[in-house]
């Protein structure tokens, strides 16, 4: 996997950060991403969120893995939230969910999940990854406040 670019948001007020764009490690994600770093920017916050504009097929979150915190993944239309024109397969536990509608997916801590396979993109959509944890999955190790948890990669059976 390519090295994660450094995220450099700008503090404007004690609890307001200007989001600065950064380049995704995925070559298919052409538009800049934005990420809120939670407690690294605002110590009282534990919410980390990353936003990406998806325009073509890709595989995100591979390999199948677990982590010690809850996660929410949102898939919504880019122009109109309710207009979603893409075909997605998402591994959750031992199932492969087939998604072609706007949604959010709750991944409870300790649940094996991923990859999120984007098979077809008819219209661009927004992918949002949200976690409430001191070390959210969107946070690069280089800038983590403490050592990032080790995720247990699992093999697909």
C-alpha positions, -999 to +999 in steps of 0.1 A: +000+000+000+013+035-008+023+058+020-005+080+034-002+117+025+000+141+054-033+157+063-028+194+073-061+210+083-059+246+096-073+257+130-095+288+126-112+288+160-107+266+191-133+242+178-132+250+140-108+235+115-106+244+079-104+211+059-074+210+036-076+186+007-052+157+003-046+130-023-060+096-017-037+065-018-061+051-043-053+061-079-089+058-089-099+085-065-089+115-086-105+144-066-089+155-034-103+140-001-109+157+032-106+142+067-114+155+102-088+142+126-109+143+157-088+144+189-056+153+171-072+186+163-098+190+190-088+170+222-124+168+234-135+151+202-132+114+194-149+115+160-128+109+129-143+112+094-130+109+059-148+120+027-140+108-008-156+116-042-158+083-061-160+083-099-148+049-110-146+013-098-122+005-070-116-018-041-114-001-007-105-014+028-089-046+016-080-071+031-109-083+052-101-071+088-115-062+122-108-033+145-116-025+181-141+004+174-174+009+157-174+023+122-201+039+099-197+039+062-219+062+042-226+059+004-246+088-010-251+106-044-227+134-051-251+158-068-283+147-050-279+125-019-308+103-028-296+097-064-272+068-062-262+050-094-235+025-085-231-012-078-212-021-046-204-053-028-194-051+008-182-080+029-197-080+064-190-110+085-195-140+063-219-123+039-214-102+008-240-073+008-250-060-026-258-023-025-272-001-053-289+025-032-278+054-009-272+041+026-250+039+057-235+007+070-229+002+107-198-020+114-198-030+151-164-033+167-148-067+163-168-075+131-148-088+102-156-066+072-143-054+038-134-052+011-158-026-002-158-035-039-171-007-062-181-027-093-198+000-114-202+038-111-230+053-132-229+086-114-202+099-090-210+094-053-196+103-019-180+078+004-178+087+041-159+067+067-166+077+103-153+062+136-156+073+172-122+063+187-089+079+197-073+062+167-098+062+139-091+042+107-088+074+087-058+086+107-023+080+093+002+064+118+027+092+112+004+118+128-013+095+154-013+108+190-004+073+202+005+041+184-023+031+161-040-002+170-029-032+151-058-045+129-062-082+125-063-089+088-084-120+080-084-142+050-116-146+030-128-182+031 
